[in-house]
Amino acid sequence: MTFELDRRNLFSLGALFAGSGLLAACAGASGSPSQGTSDVNAQPKAGGEIFYLNAFENAGWAQSQVGSWHALQVWGLFAEYLFYANSKTEIAPHLATGYTHNADFTKFNIGIRKGVTFSNGEKLDAQTVALNLNLVGLGDSSRAIPRVANIPKVYKQATAVSDYEVEVALTDPFPAFIQQLAGSSNAAILAPATIKLPLAEQSDLKNTFATGPWVVESWKAGKEVVLKRRDDYNWPRPDAKHTGPAYLEKITIQQVSQNLLRVGALESGQAQVVHYTQPSAESRLQGEGFKIINAFASGSVWGLHIRVNARNTQDVRVREALNRAIDRQEIINTLYNSGWKVAQGPVNSQTPWAVDLTEHFKYDPARANRLLNEAGWTGRDKDGYRTKDGETLEFIEYPSVFITTSRDDLTLIAQQWKKVGVKLTLKNVDYDNYNTITAVTIKPPVPLYEIHWGADYPTFLWRWWHSGQQNQFGAPDKELDTLLEQVIAAKTDAEVYSLAKKVQQFVIENHYFIPVHEFPQNFSAAGNLKGISTDGYPRIRLYDAWLDA
């Protein structure tokens, strides 16, 4: 059934959600943006339930399955980590108390916070942390549980050296091990009762016992997750505004893939938080009194990797022409609003080690045309696309199933590329097959691959681009590999940041990457939901949130 959703016809939305329980009364949960007092003067109140609408939810919830932005926004409400990034993207301890390392960065000793328990009553201690780290660092082939890819392969073993201290041993130096661990969404600390289970049973949220302020009350695969407050919780992160249990009593997270329905539910008061509001709706919602949060993860840029092992991508003149033929400001003006920014390079401007490289890819269609002529693409077909030796200069792209704005971005890029004679063809793929179809190992190679990943530390560039890691450009480049190896060997932030800038410059000067715009994690919330925030990853933070009826 198709629903026409606008202010004159919100009964359709009600009909859609009636069966799912979204219309059930929530204590003090009216979405009216005009209700309540200001966040500054109001006093927090405990109690109440909210509905939080996510564009997608996972079918399975084993730790190895929660790597997407959508899953992470849910997972982070009840699962916690040893370290986290605060709103300034600084690494800070949470379930850890701190760490030390030896001189050559092959051993890291991590202190563990006392007095923490899992939702099944098991206590957090060094043995439990070691069990967790060994599973994420090594995997378990007997249970088909993969190692977490962001944990360096030099990981050897974690051992409890006392009740509340763990020693992590590496086979080779890796100075940024803690930063890499902190930035790995698949490295939350779970109860032994959870992580000892087979993969299929770990995927069932009823078996997930974690340390967070909420616990899973119920869930329906692909539809909803219901969280209830944990009344004995009292170990929040250092950046929290209060201690003790969370204020909100219950959070119901539902999957609503249609953008208009998510926004309509918010406007009608049937939902209090929405993930991924379309940019075109942000200004209207803000004018109506709703809160708009555009939270930028360190590094997060929406752009296109060019797979240089694919057809017609080997010539740097062609790659530069693709970069120069994109009018990024037109994309912002057409699809977004003043809260969005044109990209300045492979990482966003909030990143401490960013470098402005726009001079290498600024919009210049005349230069793009000249480069394509020099590369031999001088013929034209009946539709005006360039040809060489009877072949059309065409590139295939699969719009991301994880990004609600992907198709709009790519459609406009296709129009801009057509002006210089380049054909961009968009093909559909479903959620289950997207990662397989776009994998760097697929044959023949997909020429373009979208990205909007965060890069919490420069070592994540090594993870993406080194030929021995994800190899997202599709073919080894010895000079780039050498630079990336220097990044992971550097021992100070200053040295790492300097090398990271050289890596970015190399990638852009060789036109391996097409930066388009900076990409935030976007949330909209009811005006009477106070205390909502995000951290440096950015994950939504509802621990301090409360309803002002």
PLY file of the C-alpha trace (Angstrom):
ply
format ascii 1.0
element vertex 549
property float x
property float y
property float z
element edge 548
property int vertex1
property int vertex2
end_header
0.00 0.00 0.00
1.24 3.48 -0.85
0.58 6.38 1.50
0.44 10.01 0.41
2.03 11.88 3.26
1.56 15.59 3.81
0.01 17.87 6.42
-3.45 17.33 4.95
-3.27 13.56 5.01
-1.45 12.39 8.15
-4.16 9.77 8.81
-2.29 7.56 6.34
0.72 7.60 8.62
-1.46 6.66 11.57
-2.92 3.75 9.65
0.54 2.51 8.73
1.86 2.53 12.30
-1.28 1.48 14.19
-0.45 -2.21 13.89
3.14 -1.75 15.01
2.29 0.03 18.25
3.76 3.38 17.25
0.49 5.08 18.18
0.54 3.65 21.69
0.51 6.34 24.35
3.91 7.35 25.66
4.13 9.00 29.08
4.89 12.62 28.38
6.13 11.84 24.88
4.25 14.37 22.80
6.32 15.48 19.83
4.94 18.99 19.77
7.95 21.26 19.27
6.30 24.10 21.20
5.96 22.20 24.46
8.43 22.25 27.33
10.96 24.69 28.64
14.45 25.47 27.36
17.30 23.00 27.90
19.19 25.67 29.84
16.58 26.32 32.55
14.75 23.00 32.74
15.40 20.41 35.44
15.69 16.82 34.21
12.81 14.48 35.00
12.94 10.71 35.12
10.43 8.57 33.25
8.69 8.50 29.91
9.02 6.54 26.68
10.14 7.65 23.24
9.96 6.25 19.71
13.15 6.47 17.69
12.87 5.80 13.94
15.88 4.36 12.14
16.12 3.97 8.37
17.42 0.40 8.69
17.90 -2.20 11.38
20.05 -5.29 11.34
18.61 -8.75 10.86
21.39 -10.07 13.14
23.15 -8.49 16.09
26.33 -10.41 16.75
29.16 -7.99 17.46
30.71 -8.67 14.06
27.44 -7.57 12.38
27.08 -4.06 13.80
29.48 -2.09 11.61
26.97 0.12 9.76
26.02 3.61 10.90
22.41 2.46 11.28
23.24 -0.49 13.51
25.77 1.47 15.55
23.19 4.10 16.53
21.16 1.31 18.15
24.03 -0.82 19.48
25.65 2.14 21.23
22.59 2.68 23.42
23.11 -0.54 25.40
26.70 -1.67 24.59
29.76 0.16 25.93
33.47 0.32 25.10
36.81 0.50 26.86
37.53 3.85 25.19
35.48 6.38 23.26
35.88 9.67 21.40
34.27 12.68 23.06
32.59 15.52 21.17
36.05 17.02 20.48
37.15 13.63 19.04
39.60 13.15 21.94
40.11 9.54 23.08
38.98 9.00 26.68
38.50 5.92 28.89
35.08 4.57 29.82
35.10 0.92 30.90
38.87 1.34 31.04
40.61 3.64 33.50
43.61 4.32 31.24
46.55 2.56 29.63
50.33 2.37 29.42
52.65 0.87 26.81
56.22 -0.34 26.55
58.94 1.50 24.63
58.43 -0.25 21.31
54.59 -0.30 21.43
54.27 -4.09 21.45
52.60 -4.29 24.86
49.68 -2.24 26.18
48.44 -2.50 29.76
44.82 -1.41 30.21
43.25 -0.67 33.59
39.65 -1.84 34.00
36.93 0.10 35.81
35.68 -1.45 39.06
32.07 -1.81 40.13
30.64 -2.44 36.65
28.26 -5.31 35.95
26.56 -6.73 32.88
22.78 -6.84 32.56
22.79 -10.56 33.47
24.64 -9.89 36.72
28.14 -10.96 35.63
30.83 -8.53 36.72
33.31 -6.70 34.52
36.90 -7.70 35.29
40.19 -8.29 33.51
39.37 -11.89 32.60
36.17 -10.78 30.87
37.93 -8.00 28.98
40.68 -10.38 27.85
38.04 -12.82 26.62
36.39 -10.02 24.61
39.63 -8.67 23.16
40.83 -12.10 22.08
37.58 -12.74 20.26
37.60 -9.41 18.38
41.36 -9.55 17.78
41.63 -13.18 16.69
38.11 -14.37 15.88
37.04 -17.97 16.36
36.90 -20.09 13.21
35.29 -22.98 15.10
32.22 -20.77 15.60
32.51 -18.92 12.26
33.18 -15.67 14.12
35.54 -13.42 12.14
38.19 -11.21 13.70
37.34 -7.50 13.71
39.05 -6.08 10.63
39.95 -2.76 12.27
42.02 -4.50 14.95
45.58 -4.73 13.56
46.65 -8.18 12.41
49.68 -7.87 14.69
47.32 -8.57 17.62
48.65 -11.61 19.49
46.97 -12.09 22.86
45.26 -10.36 25.80
45.95 -11.68 29.28
44.58 -10.71 32.69
47.60 -9.78 34.80
45.45 -8.88 37.84
41.76 -8.64 38.67
41.50 -5.26 36.94
44.43 -5.02 34.53
44.79 -6.55 31.07
48.01 -6.82 29.08
47.69 -6.85 25.29
50.66 -8.29 23.37
51.33 -7.53 19.69
53.69 -9.38 17.38
55.02 -6.11 15.95
54.91 -2.46 17.03
51.62 -0.61 16.48
51.74 2.74 18.32
48.10 3.63 17.57
46.61 0.38 18.90
44.39 2.13 21.47
43.13 4.65 18.90
42.36 1.80 16.51
40.56 -0.12 19.26
38.55 2.93 20.32
37.40 3.56 16.77
36.21 0.00 16.16
32.43 -0.20 16.47
32.67 -4.01 16.70
34.74 -3.94 19.90
32.19 -3.33 22.66
32.64 -5.31 25.86
29.99 -8.02 26.32
29.30 -10.53 29.08
31.01 -13.94 28.91
27.56 -15.52 28.62
27.13 -13.68 25.32
30.51 -14.03 23.68
30.84 -17.74 24.44
27.77 -18.46 22.30
27.85 -19.63 18.65
27.48 -16.89 16.04
23.78 -17.59 15.37
22.90 -17.28 19.05
24.99 -14.13 19.43
22.92 -12.64 16.60
19.80 -12.88 18.78
19.50 -9.75 20.92
17.81 -11.66 23.72
21.29 -13.13 24.35
23.10 -9.78 24.37
24.22 -8.87 27.89
26.13 -5.61 28.01
26.94 -2.85 30.51
24.90 0.05 29.10
22.10 2.10 30.70
19.39 0.19 28.80
18.79 -3.49 28.21
16.95 -5.22 25.39
13.37 -5.97 26.48
12.27 -7.40 23.14
13.05 -7.26 19.44
11.64 -8.27 16.06
14.17 -8.86 13.31
14.15 -6.08 10.75
11.32 -4.26 12.54
12.03 -3.01 16.05
14.16 -3.13 19.18
12.62 -2.20 22.54
14.99 -1.06 25.28
14.11 -0.66 28.97
16.05 1.34 31.55
18.52 -0.47 33.75
17.82 0.80 37.27
21.16 -0.27 38.80
23.28 1.57 36.20
25.85 3.97 37.69
29.03 4.09 35.56
28.46 6.66 32.80
31.19 8.09 30.65
33.13 11.10 31.98
31.33 13.43 29.55
27.87 12.56 30.94
25.82 15.30 32.63
24.55 13.12 35.46
25.18 9.80 37.23
22.88 6.92 38.07
20.23 5.42 35.82
19.17 7.03 32.55
16.14 9.32 32.70
14.10 7.71 29.92
12.28 4.56 31.01
11.85 3.00 27.57
13.07 3.50 23.99
11.34 1.79 21.07
13.47 1.80 17.93
11.59 1.02 14.73
12.68 0.54 11.15
10.98 2.98 8.78
12.83 3.13 5.49
10.65 5.79 3.83
12.05 9.27 4.48
8.68 11.03 4.31
7.15 8.64 6.83
9.94 9.16 9.35
9.60 12.93 9.14
5.80 12.76 9.17
5.86 10.66 12.33
8.08 13.25 14.00
5.89 16.16 12.95
2.71 14.41 14.11
4.16 13.58 17.53
4.23 9.83 16.95
8.04 9.72 17.10
10.49 11.78 19.12
13.79 11.01 17.31
14.50 10.36 13.65
17.80 9.24 12.14
18.59 10.54 8.64
16.22 13.39 7.95
16.40 14.39 4.31
18.30 17.70 4.05
15.38 19.23 2.16
13.21 18.85 5.30
15.70 20.20 7.83
14.94 23.90 7.42
11.19 23.33 7.68
11.57 21.19 10.80
13.87 23.71 12.41
11.35 26.46 11.69
8.65 24.37 13.36
10.75 24.10 16.53
12.27 20.68 16.12
15.93 20.08 16.95
18.31 19.32 14.11
21.64 17.67 14.89
24.22 17.36 12.12
27.11 15.59 13.81
30.31 15.13 11.81
32.52 12.14 12.51
36.21 12.87 12.25
37.15 12.26 8.62
33.66 11.65 7.24
33.40 12.79 3.61
30.98 11.52 1.00
32.90 10.74 -2.16
33.93 8.11 -4.67
36.93 5.82 -4.63
38.21 5.24 -8.14
39.17 1.61 -8.61
42.26 1.99 -10.79
42.16 -1.67 -11.82
38.79 -1.14 -13.54
38.23 -0.36 -17.21
39.15 3.20 -18.33
40.36 4.33 -14.89
44.13 3.77 -15.34
44.73 7.10 -17.10
45.22 9.85 -14.52
43.93 12.38 -17.07
40.57 10.63 -17.09
40.51 10.45 -13.29
41.30 14.16 -12.97
38.63 14.99 -15.56
36.03 13.17 -13.47
37.09 15.24 -10.46
37.14 18.54 -12.35
33.72 17.95 -13.95
31.86 17.97 -10.61
30.33 21.25 -9.46
30.22 20.54 -5.73
28.66 23.85 -4.80
25.77 23.16 -7.15
25.22 19.85 -5.36
25.09 21.61 -1.99
22.80 24.37 -3.30
20.47 21.91 -5.02
20.22 19.04 -2.55
21.32 20.34 0.83
21.35 23.46 3.00
23.76 25.82 4.73
24.62 23.19 7.36
26.40 21.09 4.72
29.86 21.81 3.34
31.77 21.14 0.14
34.62 18.66 0.74
38.14 20.04 0.90
39.86 16.66 0.58
39.51 13.00 1.59
38.69 13.93 5.21
36.45 16.68 6.54
37.48 20.06 7.89
36.75 19.05 11.52
39.50 16.44 11.39
42.63 17.62 13.28
44.92 16.34 10.51
42.87 17.60 7.54
44.53 19.53 4.71
42.75 21.75 2.17
43.41 20.29 -1.28
40.55 21.88 -3.22
42.92 23.48 -5.75
43.55 20.00 -7.16
39.91 19.19 -7.91
37.97 22.47 -8.07
35.27 22.67 -10.72
36.84 23.34 -14.14
34.85 21.82 -17.04
37.15 23.38 -19.63
40.14 21.57 -18.10
38.09 18.36 -17.87
37.27 18.56 -21.59
40.91 19.22 -22.48
42.14 16.28 -20.41
39.63 13.91 -21.98
40.68 15.06 -25.45
44.33 14.47 -24.56
43.41 10.98 -23.33
41.99 10.18 -26.76
38.28 10.34 -25.97
37.52 12.63 -28.89
34.60 10.88 -30.59
30.94 11.38 -29.70
27.98 9.02 -29.91
24.43 10.06 -30.81
23.73 11.06 -27.18
26.84 13.25 -26.94
28.94 10.86 -24.84
32.63 10.52 -25.63
33.96 7.52 -27.52
37.33 6.02 -28.40
37.83 3.09 -30.77
34.08 2.53 -30.79
33.78 2.36 -26.99
31.69 4.82 -24.94
33.32 6.42 -21.90
30.90 4.98 -19.35
31.19 4.20 -15.66
28.84 2.02 -13.58
27.90 2.92 -10.02
25.60 1.27 -7.48
23.94 3.88 -5.21
24.59 3.00 -1.59
21.84 1.24 0.32
23.24 2.76 3.51
23.01 6.43 2.51
19.58 7.98 1.99
20.96 10.81 -0.17
23.18 8.63 -2.37
20.98 8.39 -5.46
20.24 12.13 -5.47
23.97 12.93 -5.29
24.84 10.50 -8.07
21.98 11.61 -10.31
23.24 15.17 -10.21
26.84 14.05 -10.79
25.64 12.08 -13.82
24.09 15.26 -15.22
27.30 17.22 -14.62
29.51 14.54 -16.18
27.29 14.41 -19.25
28.23 18.05 -19.93
31.82 16.88 -20.59
30.72 13.72 -22.40
31.09 11.13 -19.62
28.29 8.63 -19.01
27.47 7.58 -15.45
25.01 4.68 -15.27
23.32 3.92 -11.95
22.31 0.35 -11.19
20.14 -0.93 -8.36
21.19 -3.54 -5.84
19.39 -4.66 -2.68
20.57 -4.30 0.90
21.66 -7.94 1.25
23.86 -7.92 -1.87
25.31 -4.40 -1.87
28.58 -5.25 -0.11
29.19 -8.25 -2.36
28.51 -6.40 -5.63
30.72 -3.43 -4.68
33.58 -5.38 -3.08
37.08 -4.51 -4.26
37.63 -8.18 -5.12
34.66 -8.47 -7.50
35.46 -9.30 -11.14
35.25 -7.34 -13.32
36.06 -4.49 -10.91
33.42 -1.88 -10.11
35.01 1.42 -11.25
33.54 3.63 -8.51
32.79 2.96 -4.86
31.05 5.31 -2.44
32.43 6.15 0.96
31.30 8.13 3.98
33.35 6.35 6.64
34.72 8.08 9.68
38.48 8.20 10.24
39.01 8.61 13.95
42.79 8.50 13.56
45.15 8.51 10.54
45.71 4.76 10.86
42.24 4.31 9.38
43.64 5.64 6.09
46.05 2.70 6.21
43.09 0.36 6.77
41.26 1.73 3.71
44.03 2.24 1.23
47.06 0.01 1.86
47.24 -2.79 -0.70
47.64 -5.31 2.14
44.52 -4.04 3.89
41.19 -3.02 2.27
42.97 -1.80 -0.88
40.01 0.36 -1.86
41.75 1.75 -4.95
41.99 -1.77 -6.33
45.68 -1.90 -7.28
48.89 -1.60 -5.26
50.81 1.66 -5.34
54.25 1.23 -3.76
54.69 4.92 -2.96
51.29 5.11 -1.27
51.91 1.87 0.64
55.21 3.27 1.92
53.55 6.45 3.16
50.84 4.46 4.90
53.37 2.17 6.55
55.10 5.26 7.90
51.76 6.42 9.33
51.25 3.27 11.41
54.88 3.32 12.58
54.80 6.93 13.81
54.98 7.32 17.59
53.57 10.80 18.21
50.42 12.60 17.11
52.48 15.35 15.51
54.40 12.85 13.39
51.27 10.87 12.49
49.33 14.02 11.52
52.16 15.26 9.30
52.37 11.95 7.47
48.58 11.76 7.13
48.60 15.07 5.29
51.18 13.69 2.85
48.97 10.64 2.27
45.95 12.82 1.52
47.96 14.98 -0.86
49.29 11.93 -2.72
45.79 10.45 -3.08
44.28 13.69 -4.40
47.18 14.62 -6.70
46.86 11.18 -8.30
43.08 11.50 -8.39
42.43 8.17 -6.73
39.55 9.72 -4.81
36.71 12.10 -5.70
35.70 14.16 -2.63
32.23 15.69 -2.93
30.83 16.95 0.38
31.26 16.49 4.09
28.81 13.97 5.51
27.19 14.23 8.96
25.18 11.77 10.96
21.83 13.51 10.99
19.14 13.44 13.67
15.91 15.35 14.21
14.17 15.40 17.59
11.03 16.71 19.26
11.41 20.03 21.05
10.40 18.56 24.38
13.15 15.90 24.29
15.95 17.54 26.22
19.58 16.49 26.69
20.01 14.65 23.38
23.58 14.77 22.03
26.19 12.88 20.01
29.77 11.84 20.68
32.82 12.06 18.44
32.03 9.01 16.26
29.22 10.26 16.12
26.84 7.98 18.01
23.57 9.31 19.38
23.64 9.88 23.15
20.33 9.46 25.02
21.67 8.73 28.50
21.15 12.38 29.54
17.97 12.78 27.49
14.62 13.39 29.19
11.07 14.43 28.35
9.77 17.82 29.39
6.00 17.26 29.28
0 1
1 2
2 3
3 4
4 5
5 6
6 7
7 8
8 9
9 10
10 11
11 12
12 13
13 14
14 15
15 16
16 17
17 18
18 19
19 20
20 21
21 22
22 23
23 24
24 25
25 26
26 27
27 28
28 29
29 30
30 31
31 32
32 33
33 34
34 35
35 36
36 37
37 38
38 39
39 40
40 41
41 42
42 43
43 44
44 45
45 46
46 47
47 48
48 49
49 50
50 51
51 52
52 53
53 54
54 55
55 56
56 57
57 58
58 59
59 60
60 61
61 62
62 63
63 64
64 65
65 66
66 67
67 68
68 69
69 70
70 71
71 72
72 73
73 74
74 75
75 76
76 77
77 78
78 79
79 80
80 81
81 82
82 83
83 84
84 85
85 86
86 87
87 88
88 89
89 90
90 91
91 92
92 93
93 94
94 95
95 96
96 97
97 98
98 99
99 100
100 101
101 102
102 103
103 104
104 105
105 106
106 107
107 108
108 109
109 110
110 111
111 112
112 113
113 114
114 115
115 116
116 117
117 118
118 119
119 120
120 121
121 122
122 123
123 124
124 125
125 126
126 127
127 128
128 129
129 130
130 131
131 132
132 133
133 134
134 135
135 136
136 137
137 138
138 139
139 140
140 141
141 142
142 143
143 144
144 145
145 146
146 147
147 148
148 149
149 150
150 151
151 152
152 153
153 154
154 155
155 156
156 157
157 158
158 159
159 160
160 161
161 162
162 163
163 164
164 165
165 166
166 167
167 168
168 169
169 170
170 171
171 172
172 173
173 174
174 175
175 176
176 177
177 178
178 179
179 180
180 181
181 182
182 183
183 184
184 185
185 186
186 187
187 188
188 189
189 190
190 191
191 192
192 193
193 194
194 195
195 196
196 197
197 198
198 199
199 200
200 201
201 202
202 203
203 204
204 205
205 206
206 207
207 208
208 209
209 210
210 211
211 212
212 213
213 214
214 215
215 216
216 217
217 218
218 219
219 220
220 221
221 222
222 223
223 224
224 225
225 226
226 227
227 228
228 229
229 230
230 231
231 232
232 233
233 234
234 235
235 236
236 237
237 238
238 239
239 240
240 241
241 242
242 243
243 244
244 245
245 246
246 247
247 248
248 249
249 250
250 251
251 252
252 253
253 254
254 255
255 256
256 257
257 258
258 259
259 260
260 261
261 262
262 263
263 264
264 265
265 266
266 267
267 268
268 269
269 270
270 271
271 272
272 273
273 274
274 275
275 276
276 277
277 278
278 279
279 280
280 281
281 282
282 283
283 284
284 285
285 286
286 287
287 288
288 289
289 290
290 291
291 292
292 293
293 294
294 295
295 296
296 297
297 298
298 299
299 300
300 301
301 302
302 303
303 304
304 305
305 306
306 307
307 308
308 309
309 310
310 311
311 312
312 313
313 314
314 315
315 316
316 317
317 318
318 319
319 320
320 321
321 322
322 323
323 324
324 325
325 326
326 327
327 328
328 329
329 330
330 331
331 332
332 333
333 334
334 335
335 336
336 337
337 338
338 339
339 340
340 341
341 342
342 343
343 344
344 345
345 346
346 347
347 348
348 349
349 350
350 351
351 352
352 353
353 354
354 355
355 356
356 357
357 358
358 359
359 360
360 361
361 362
362 363
363 364
364 365
365 366
366 367
367 368
368 369
369 370
370 371
371 372
372 373
373 374
374 375
375 376
376 377
377 378
378 379
379 380
380 381
381 382
382 383
383 384
384 385
385 386
386 387
387 388
388 389
389 390
390 391
391 392
392 393
393 394
394 395
395 396
396 397
397 398
398 399
399 400
400 401
401 402
402 403
403 404
404 405
405 406
406 407
407 408
408 409
409 410
410 411
411 412
412 413
413 414
414 415
415 416
416 417
417 418
418 419
419 420
420 421
421 422
422 423
423 424
424 425
425 426
426 427
427 428
428 429
429 430
430 431
431 432
432 433
433 434
434 435
435 436
436 437
437 438
438 439
439 440
440 441
441 442
442 443
443 444
444 445
445 446
446 447
447 448
448 449
449 450
450 451
451 452
452 453
453 454
454 455
455 456
456 457
457 458
458 459
459 460
460 461
461 462
462 463
463 464
464 465
465 466
466 467
467 468
468 469
469 470
470 471
471 472
472 473
473 474
474 475
475 476
476 477
477 478
478 479
479 480
480 481
481 482
482 483
483 484
484 485
485 486
486 487
487 488
488 489
489 490
490 491
491 492
492 493
493 494
494 495
495 496
496 497
497 498
498 499
499 500
500 501
501 502
502 503
503 504
504 505
505 506
506 507
507 508
508 509
509 510
510 511
511 512
512 513
513 514
514 515
515 516
516 517
517 518
518 519
519 520
520 521
521 522
522 523
523 524
524 525
525 526
526 527
527 528
528 529
529 530
530 531
531 532
532 533
533 534
534 535
535 536
536 537
537 538
538 539
539 540
540 541
541 542
542 543
543 544
544 545
545 546
546 547
547 548
